[in-house]
Amino acid sequence: MFSDEEMALMRSLGLDCDFNSLSEDDDRWADIEEKVGDFLTLKCLDEHYNPDNNGIICESILNKIPV
């Protein structure tokens, strides 16, 4: 589900679990959404609110979170 690059970014944000075996109702999704979302909005957008390379990875991670 998650690429090596996505998992490396999440680990750099202090998240650590078996990302590819999370069930849809796992509580860790909320942690992922919060940390990745904060990192995206606070560190990964330029002056025109366009994502940098890490921002694109963040968006990809956030798109995989079950609704």
GROMACS elastic network, one bead per residue, 0.5 to 0.9 nm:
[ bonds ]
;  ai    aj funct       b0    kb
    1    19     6  0.79857   500
    1    20     6  0.55832   500
    1    21     6  0.85740   500
    1    64     6  0.79134   500
    2     5     6  0.80332   500
    2     6     6  0.59221   500
    2     7     6  0.63788   500
    2    19     6  0.69550   500
    2    20     6  0.62670   500
    2    60     6  0.88759   500
    2    61     6  0.73260   500
    2    64     6  0.82265   500
    3     6     6  0.51473   500
    3     7     6  0.62713   500
    3     8     6  0.85886   500
    4     7     6  0.51381   500
    4     8     6  0.60695   500
    4     9     6  0.86450   500
    5     8     6  0.51203   500
    5     9     6  0.63024   500
    5    10     6  0.87600   500
    5    57     6  0.76920   500
    6     9     6  0.52047   500
    6    10     6  0.63123   500
    6    11     6  0.86734   500
    6    57     6  0.61371   500
    6    58     6  0.75329   500
    6    60     6  0.79831   500
    6    61     6  0.66198   500
    7    10     6  0.50902   500
    7    11     6  0.61072   500
    7    12     6  0.85472   500
    7    15     6  0.88244   500
    7    16     6  0.85926   500
    7    19     6  0.71504   500
    7    61     6  0.89108   500
    8    11     6  0.51045   500
    8    12     6  0.61424   500
    8    13     6  0.87451   500
    9    12     6  0.50296   500
    9    13     6  0.64778   500
    9    15     6  0.88465   500
    9    36     6  0.86393   500
    9    54     6  0.79083   500
    9    57     6  0.79685   500
    9    58     6  0.81509   500
   10    13     6  0.51032   500
   10    14     6  0.66880   500
   10    15     6  0.53976   500
   10    16     6  0.73458   500
   10    32     6  0.75520   500
   10    35     6  0.81752   500
   10    36     6  0.71065   500
   10    58     6  0.87541   500
   10    61     6  0.88555   500
   11    14     6  0.51047   500
   11    16     6  0.55194   500
   11    17     6  0.85971   500
   12    15     6  0.72156   500
   12    16     6  0.89542   500
   13    16     6  0.88438   500
   13    35     6  0.68655   500
   13    36     6  0.76038   500
   13    39     6  0.81243   500
   14    35     6  0.85146   500
   15    28     6  0.89445   500
   15    31     6  0.78946   500
   15    32     6  0.72299   500
   15    35     6  0.82062   500
   16    19     6  0.77697   500
   17    20     6  0.86764   500
   17    21     6  0.87720   500
   17    22     6  0.85838   500
   17    28     6  0.85468   500
   18    21     6  0.56991   500
   18    22     6  0.69714   500
   19    22     6  0.58496   500
   20    23     6  0.89340   500
   22    25     6  0.80872   500
   22    26     6  0.61245   500
   22    28     6  0.78886   500
   22    29     6  0.81535   500
   23    26     6  0.52796   500
   24    27     6  0.88249   500
   24    29     6  0.81541   500
   24    65     6  0.82697   500
   24    66     6  0.60532   500
   24    67     6  0.85561   500
   25    28     6  0.86774   500
   25    29     6  0.79625   500
   25    66     6  0.83264   500
   26    29     6  0.61361   500
   26    30     6  0.84003   500
   27    30     6  0.59052   500
   27    31     6  0.73768   500
   28    31     6  0.50959   500
   28    32     6  0.62244   500
   28    33     6  0.85928   500
   29    32     6  0.50105   500
   29    33     6  0.60433   500
   29    34     6  0.85362   500
   29    65     6  0.66030   500
   29    66     6  0.80212   500
   30    33     6  0.50820   500
   30    34     6  0.61128   500
   30    35     6  0.86364   500
   30    65     6  0.88512   500
   31    34     6  0.51649   500
   31    35     6  0.60924   500
   31    36     6  0.82822   500
   32    35     6  0.54245   500
   32    36     6  0.57544   500
   32    37     6  0.78922   500
   32    61     6  0.84752   500
   32    62     6  0.80715   500
   32    65     6  0.84239   500
   33    36     6  0.54782   500
   33    37     6  0.55533   500
   33    38     6  0.81902   500
   33    61     6  0.84509   500
   33    62     6  0.63946   500
   33    65     6  0.74910   500
   34    37     6  0.52410   500
   34    38     6  0.59753   500
   34    39     6  0.85088   500
   35    38     6  0.52288   500
   35    39     6  0.61131   500
   35    40     6  0.85629   500
   36    39     6  0.50953   500
   36    40     6  0.60777   500
   36    41     6  0.86943   500
   36    58     6  0.59590   500
   36    59     6  0.84891   500
   36    61     6  0.77336   500
   36    62     6  0.73426   500
   37    40     6  0.50913   500
   37    41     6  0.62464   500
   37    42     6  0.84797   500
   37    58     6  0.71822   500
   37    59     6  0.82651   500
   37    62     6  0.73860   500
   38    41     6  0.52952   500
   38    42     6  0.58424   500
   38    43     6  0.80267   500
   39    42     6  0.52882   500
   39    43     6  0.54324   500
   39    44     6  0.66956   500
   39    55     6  0.81529   500
   39    58     6  0.79187   500
   40    43     6  0.57143   500
   40    45     6  0.67676   500
   40    51     6  0.76614   500
   40    54     6  0.76441   500
   40    55     6  0.53426   500
   40    56     6  0.85975   500
   40    58     6  0.60832   500
   40    59     6  0.77361   500
   41    44     6  0.62076   500
   41    45     6  0.63281   500
   41    49     6  0.86007   500
   41    51     6  0.88062   500
   41    55     6  0.82953   500
   42    45     6  0.72190   500
   43    46     6  0.85139   500
   43    54     6  0.87630   500
   43    55     6  0.81115   500
   44    49     6  0.85776   500
   44    50     6  0.81545   500
   44    51     6  0.55264   500
   44    52     6  0.54861   500
   44    53     6  0.77384   500
   44    54     6  0.61326   500
   44    56     6  0.84260   500
   44    58     6  0.85550   500
   45    48     6  0.74763   500
   45    50     6  0.52141   500
   45    52     6  0.60465   500
   45    55     6  0.67011   500
   46    49     6  0.50588   500
   46    50     6  0.54333   500
   46    51     6  0.64471   500
   46    52     6  0.70340   500
   47    50     6  0.74476   500
   48    51     6  0.88788   500
   50    55     6  0.82605   500
   51    54     6  0.73479   500
   51    56     6  0.58591   500
   51    58     6  0.89126   500
   51    59     6  0.85758   500
   52    56     6  0.63052   500
   52    57     6  0.88066   500
   53    56     6  0.52206   500
   53    57     6  0.65490   500
   53    58     6  0.87569   500
   54    57     6  0.50381   500
   54    58     6  0.61489   500
   54    59     6  0.86518   500
   55    59     6  0.61461   500
   55    60     6  0.85668   500
   56    59     6  0.50921   500
   56    60     6  0.62709   500
   56    61     6  0.87358   500
   57    60     6  0.50514   500
   57    61     6  0.62903   500
   57    62     6  0.86849   500
   58    61     6  0.50885   500
   58    62     6  0.61468   500
   58    63     6  0.85747   500
   59    62     6  0.50781   500
   59    63     6  0.60948   500
   59    64     6  0.88121   500
   60    63     6  0.51810   500
   60    64     6  0.66917   500
   61    64     6  0.53829   500
   61    65     6  0.70332   500
   62    65     6  0.54777   500
   63    66     6  0.81456   500
   64    67     6  0.89227   500
